[in-house]
Amino acid sequence: MALELEDIRALFDAYGSRAYGNEDVTQLEHALQTAYLAESEAADRALIVAAFLHDLGHLIGMSKQEADGAPRTDGVSPFGTGDDLHQYVALPFLRPVFPSAVVDPIGLHVEAKRCLCAIDPTYRSKLSPLSIHTLELQGGTYTQDEADAFQSRPFASDAMRLRRWDDAAKVPGAKTPPFEHYFSMLSEIYAQSTGGRAAH
């Protein structure tokens, strides 16, 4: 089930120009802004790549919808529908070809929002209306015990950093490095993780 590098490129080529839910950015703009915020805060390369790929599950979901002939949703559950569980969709495709330092923060970034709502009194007020809506679909704010348990998990701190960049990466017209800048970075980590072999 692993993705090859050109599969990742093809997903962004096909679906990156679609709207990011009802936010005023596209899927690709959101990915680039999230990665740029990570890079600007001196995150390590694995976490920058995680930031770039954190919503790849939306793009995979769009591809599946298209293959199935299902109605287009632009990869983010619209108001009034269920959670699309995008944080998990990409994991089977990414785990065989990327290290845990990339994959685990992606898998945890939705739970990180629930945790941050519990531990940071100012956090929820900074969320967009869509993000507040999806928070409720995703189970709502953690209890203190749930937040404590989450913070003890490997890569939880990285996931919470990723989550804050994710929340801020919705600025129309924001300047970022181009796609190839981050694709080159993820290609290097991909090659290191796979030993240069092709994925199958």
One Martini backbone bead per residue (centre of mass of N, CA, C, O) as a GRO file, in nm:
protein
  200
    1MET     BB    1   0.049   0.067  -0.001
    2ALA     BB    2   0.268   0.233  -0.083
    3LEU     BB    3   0.410   0.532  -0.163
    4GLU     BB    4   0.530   0.704  -0.413
    5LEU     BB    5   0.657   0.994  -0.504
    6GLU     BB    6   0.469   1.030  -0.759
    7ASP     BB    7   0.207   0.997  -0.601
    8ILE     BB    8   0.231   1.254  -0.438
    9ARG     BB    9   0.249   1.447  -0.671
   10ALA     BB   10  -0.021   1.363  -0.807
   11LEU     BB   11  -0.207   1.454  -0.578
   12PHE     BB   12  -0.131   1.755  -0.592
   13ASP     BB   13  -0.193   1.796  -0.892
   14ALA     BB   14  -0.502   1.707  -0.872
   15TYR     BB   15  -0.586   1.850  -0.556
   16GLY     BB   16  -0.434   2.120  -0.462
   17SER     BB   17  -0.656   2.335  -0.592
   18ARG     BB   18  -0.843   2.278  -0.383
   19ALA     BB   19  -1.036   2.344  -0.141
   20TYR     BB   20  -1.018   2.415   0.213
   21GLY     BB   21  -1.299   2.391   0.241
   22ASN     BB   22  -1.402   2.714   0.381
   23GLU     BB   23  -1.140   2.819   0.319
   24ASP     BB   24  -0.900   3.068   0.167
   25VAL     BB   25  -0.760   2.793   0.068
   26THR     BB   26  -0.572   2.552  -0.048
   27GLN     BB   27  -0.433   2.255  -0.011
   28LEU     BB   28  -0.147   2.349  -0.092
   29GLU     BB   29  -0.129   2.608   0.071
   30HIS     BB   30  -0.160   2.470   0.343
   31ALA     BB   31   0.088   2.288   0.326
   32LEU     BB   32   0.300   2.513   0.280
   33GLN     BB   33   0.240   2.680   0.533
   34THR     BB   34   0.294   2.463   0.742
   35ALA     BB   35   0.589   2.406   0.659
   36TYR     BB   36   0.693   2.699   0.690
   37LEU     BB   37   0.639   2.726   0.991
   38ALA     BB   38   0.824   2.497   1.073
   39GLU     BB   39   1.083   2.613   0.946
   40SER     BB   40   1.073   2.893   1.100
   41GLU     BB   41   1.096   2.708   1.386
   42ALA     BB   42   1.326   2.488   1.352
   43ALA     BB   43   1.247   2.233   1.252
   44ASP     BB   44   1.282   1.936   1.166
   45ARG     BB   45   1.262   1.764   0.875
   46ALA     BB   46   1.046   1.560   0.959
   47LEU     BB   47   0.839   1.778   1.060
   48ILE     BB   48   0.815   1.931   0.797
   49VAL     BB   49   0.703   1.691   0.638
   50ALA     BB   50   0.460   1.646   0.816
   51ALA     BB   51   0.338   1.923   0.758
   52PHE     BB   52   0.308   1.879   0.449
   53LEU     BB   53   0.144   1.578   0.493
   54HIS     BB   54  -0.098   1.593   0.709
   55ASP     BB   55  -0.341   1.610   0.460
   56LEU     BB   56  -0.323   1.365   0.258
   57GLY     BB   57  -0.591   1.221   0.324
   58HIS     BB   58  -0.766   1.411   0.158
   59LEU     BB   59  -0.646   1.338  -0.121
   60ILE     BB   60  -0.706   1.039  -0.108
   61GLY     BB   61  -1.010   1.078  -0.073
   62MET     BB   62  -1.057   1.215  -0.347
   63SER     BB   63  -0.957   0.981  -0.520
   64LYS     BB   64  -1.171   0.781  -0.421
   65GLN     BB   65  -1.420   0.939  -0.499
   66GLU     BB   66  -1.356   0.946  -0.800
   67ALA     BB   67  -1.344   0.636  -0.842
   68ASP     BB   68  -1.650   0.604  -0.715
   69GLY     BB   69  -1.837   0.859  -0.796
   70ALA     BB   70  -1.845   1.064  -0.580
   71PRO     BB   71  -1.906   1.334  -0.424
   72ARG     BB   72  -1.769   1.632  -0.386
   73THR     BB   73  -1.565   1.777  -0.086
   74ASP     BB   74  -1.253   1.871  -0.069
   75GLY     BB   75  -1.160   1.683   0.198
   76VAL     BB   76  -1.375   1.828   0.386
   77SER     BB   77  -1.604   1.817   0.603
   78PRO     BB   78  -1.897   1.934   0.594
   79PHE     BB   79  -2.140   2.072   0.725
   80GLY     BB   80  -2.320   1.804   0.890
   81THR     BB   81  -2.096   1.593   0.891
   82GLY     BB   82  -1.868   1.366   0.917
   83ASP     BB   83  -1.578   1.240   0.996
   84ASP     BB   84  -1.296   1.151   0.779
   85LEU     BB   85  -1.023   1.053   0.913
   86HIS     BB   86  -0.755   1.171   0.772
   87GLN     BB   87  -0.521   1.097   0.979
   88TYR     BB   88  -0.544   0.777   0.886
   89VAL     BB   89  -0.548   0.733   0.575
   90ALA     BB   90  -0.225   0.772   0.517
   91LEU     BB   91  -0.062   0.568   0.694
   92PRO     BB   92  -0.039   0.304   0.512
   93PHE     BB   93   0.127   0.476   0.289
   94LEU     BB   94   0.367   0.599   0.483
   95ARG     BB   95   0.500   0.389   0.682
   96PRO     BB   96   0.685   0.223   0.469
   97VAL     BB   97   0.853   0.526   0.380
   98PHE     BB   98   0.848   0.649   0.675
   99PRO     BB   99   0.916   0.770   0.962
  100SER     BB  100   0.784   0.827   1.271
  101ALA     BB  101   0.858   1.139   1.266
  102VAL     BB  102   0.636   1.170   1.041
  103VAL     BB  103   0.379   0.987   1.096
  104ASP     BB  104   0.283   1.035   1.394
  105PRO     BB  105   0.203   1.338   1.386
  106ILE     BB  106  -0.018   1.292   1.181
  107GLY     BB  107  -0.192   1.086   1.353
  108LEU     BB  108  -0.205   1.320   1.608
  109HIS     BB  109  -0.323   1.610   1.514
  110VAL     BB  110  -0.617   1.585   1.617
  111GLU     BB  111  -0.568   1.517   1.914
  112ALA     BB  112  -0.408   1.777   1.970
  113LYS     BB  113  -0.650   1.964   1.968
  114ARG     BB  114  -0.795   1.837   2.211
  115CYS     BB  115  -0.561   1.893   2.408
  116LEU     BB  116  -0.524   2.203   2.376
  117CYS     BB  117  -0.809   2.271   2.482
  118ALA     BB  118  -0.733   2.162   2.777
  119ILE     BB  119  -0.435   2.327   2.832
  120ASP     BB  120  -0.533   2.594   2.662
  121PRO     BB  121  -0.734   2.867   2.718
  122THR     BB  122  -0.668   3.017   2.419
  123TYR     BB  123  -0.697   2.819   2.179
  124ARG     BB  124  -0.998   2.806   2.079
  125SER     BB  125  -1.018   3.118   1.998
  126LYS     BB  126  -0.818   3.057   1.732
  127LEU     BB  127  -1.025   2.908   1.584
  128SER     BB  128  -1.196   2.817   1.334
  129PRO     BB  129  -1.511   2.733   1.256
  130LEU     BB  130  -1.434   2.462   1.125
  131SER     BB  131  -1.251   2.358   1.359
  132ILE     BB  132  -1.473   2.359   1.572
  133HIS     BB  133  -1.660   2.166   1.431
  134THR     BB  134  -1.457   1.924   1.406
  135LEU     BB  135  -1.405   1.888   1.704
  136GLU     BB  136  -1.682   1.764   1.766
  137LEU     BB  137  -1.660   1.527   1.562
  138GLN     BB  138  -1.375   1.428   1.717
  139GLY     BB  139  -1.486   1.456   2.050
  140GLY     BB  140  -1.357   1.693   2.166
  141THR     BB  141  -1.252   1.782   2.455
  142TYR     BB  142  -1.040   1.692   2.674
  143THR     BB  143  -0.962   1.565   2.944
  144GLN     BB  144  -0.719   1.571   3.168
  145ASP     BB  145  -0.652   1.270   3.151
  146GLU     BB  146  -0.636   1.258   2.842
  147ALA     BB  147  -0.414   1.472   2.814
  148ASP     BB  148  -0.199   1.326   2.978
  149ALA     BB  149  -0.190   1.071   2.803
  150PHE     BB  150  -0.113   1.206   2.539
  151GLN     BB  151   0.161   1.347   2.639
  152SER     BB  152   0.301   1.048   2.679
  153ARG     BB  153   0.332   1.017   2.388
  154PRO     BB  154   0.485   0.965   2.118
  155PHE     BB  155   0.499   1.274   1.945
  156ALA     BB  156   0.306   1.480   2.087
  157SER     BB  157   0.470   1.744   2.075
  158ASP     BB  158   0.484   1.751   1.767
  159ALA     BB  159   0.177   1.750   1.718
  160MET     BB  160   0.126   2.025   1.860
  161ARG     BB  161   0.296   2.192   1.674
  162LEU     BB  162   0.153   2.114   1.415
  163ARG     BB  163  -0.125   2.218   1.497
  164ARG     BB  164  -0.053   2.521   1.510
  165TRP     BB  165   0.029   2.545   1.216
  166ASP     BB  166  -0.232   2.448   1.094
  167ASP     BB  167  -0.413   2.680   1.212
  168ALA     BB  168  -0.228   2.916   1.064
  169ALA     BB  169  -0.263   2.781   0.753
  170LYS     BB  170  -0.504   3.030   0.636
  171VAL     BB  171  -0.359   3.247   0.431
  172PRO     BB  172  -0.420   3.454   0.198
  173GLY     BB  173  -0.129   3.493   0.000
  174ALA     BB  174   0.093   3.354   0.123
  175LYS     BB  175   0.432   3.324   0.152
  176THR     BB  176   0.621   3.058  -0.006
  177PRO     BB  177   0.765   2.805  -0.082
  178PRO     BB  178   0.778   2.575  -0.305
  179PHE     BB  179   0.703   2.259  -0.366
  180GLU     BB  180   1.000   2.158  -0.431
  181HIS     BB  181   1.125   2.215  -0.158
  182TYR     BB  182   0.956   1.985  -0.004
  183PHE     BB  183   0.992   1.752  -0.200
  184SER     BB  184   1.296   1.728  -0.161
  185MET     BB  185   1.287   1.668   0.141
  186LEU     BB  186   1.106   1.412   0.125
  187SER     BB  187   1.293   1.254  -0.067
  188GLU     BB  188   1.528   1.218   0.130
  189ILE     BB  189   1.371   1.065   0.349
  190TYR     BB  190   1.269   0.842   0.172
  191ALA     BB  191   1.550   0.731   0.090
  192GLN     BB  192   1.646   0.668   0.378
  193SER     BB  193   1.403   0.474   0.455
  194THR     BB  194   1.436   0.283   0.176
  195GLY     BB  195   1.727   0.275   0.041
  196GLY     BB  196   1.618   0.358  -0.263
  197ARG     BB  197   1.373   0.207  -0.295
  198ALA     BB  198   1.093   0.092  -0.417
  199ALA     BB  199   0.764   0.103  -0.378
  200HIS     BB  200   0.472  -0.148  -0.299
   0.00000   0.00000   0.00000
